[in-house]
Amino acid sequence: MKVEERVDLQQEVEQIRFSLHQKLLVAGGVALIALFFLVQVRGILKPFIWAIIVAYLLDPIVTWLAKHSGLRRVYVVTAIFIAFLGGTIGFLWLIVPVMSDEVREVIKDYPNIIRSLFSNVAGGEPLVIFGQQFDTEAITSVLSGAIRELPKSVPLVLTRTVDSLARMFIFLVATFLLVRDAPRISEGARNLVPTPYRTEVTSLMRRINAVLGNYIRGQLFLIIFMSAMTWIALGPIMHLRFALVMSVTTGFLELFPIIGPIVAGAIACSIALFQSNSFGWPPWVYAAVIAGIYTVLRHMEDYLVIPNVIGRVVHLHPLLIIFALFSGATIAGVLGMFIAVPATAVLKILGEYLVQKLAT
């Protein structure tokens, strides 16, 4: 918006005054319309939300590179995207064949994994959960049948693949535009705040930005760190089958605090229970050692990595984190679980701000 247009708009705004009651009615009406619209288009929101998250992550990097290289922002963003796409293609070229072999083995041995897990959990007896009795052999048979039926769902898989590619394209375009125009978007949002409140709102946004920035960048570091450490422990040292799949899975499950590491450890131990090992140990000993490795890695993460990388800026009680994760999963699935903790941290900051305002 040009300076002259902005001045004219300001003069028009000053001529029309809303009472407090009118302001509340307008704000409430706009909020309801926006909420109704978002509910109606919720099916296409995920690529845009992911784009916002990635753009938020990339913005400091692009800003720093543009400042120190002297290049225009659009050229820096383009170079980063080309490097990312090239690196991704190269990585997939190297890693997909290996992971495909391991995934095929997992699918082939899936009944044995489930049967071994149930056998060790239930001791060969029917499994009882909340007073309900389940036949473990029947469950294993159903799951095995579902795995065998997978090839018949090829048309559905192709349809979903096309849909996923379309969403990926939307995500890439949206991310590119958001990163390229980040300074203008930020300045526009700042100008929407009335001048008397701008300093206070800017300070509040700075606190939120510190929490989100540290959390997101810290989580990315944790994914890489835990994937690498798990691969070293499970592959070259313990010779666990599907070590590569497990290390990548463990890394990405770090996105879900508390629950993710437990699930990753449980899966690895389940694999160890039915696998013959080169150490001559009984299966339960081998699984116990795997569990010990996950425990050590978890403590390394809690006491060495998280305090120094994330800095404990979130400051949320573990019970609140669990509640936030399940609430996020209920509302928006995997995406909801991913953003549940940082969203709760932001709500905590906003809540503290409102309490201070109400108390003064």
ABEGO torsion letter per residue (X at the ends): XBAAAAAAAAAAAAABBBBAAAAAAAAAAAAAAAAAAAAAAAAAAAAAAAAAAAAAAAAAAAAAAAAAAGBBAAAAAAAAAAAAAAAAAAAAAAAAAAAAAAAAAAAAAAAAAAAAAAAAAAGGBBBBBGGBBBBAAAAAAAAAAAAAAAAAAAAAAAAAAAAAAAAAAAAAAAAAAAAAAAAAAAAAAAAABBAAAAAAAAAAAAAAAAAAAAAAAAAAAAAAAAAAAAAAAABAAAGBBGAAAAAAAAAAAAABBGAAAAAAAAAAAAAAAABBBAAGBBAAAAAAAAAAAAAAAAAAAAAAAAAAAAGGAAGBBAAAAAAAAAAAAAAAEAAAAAAAAAAAAAAAAAAAAAAAAAAX
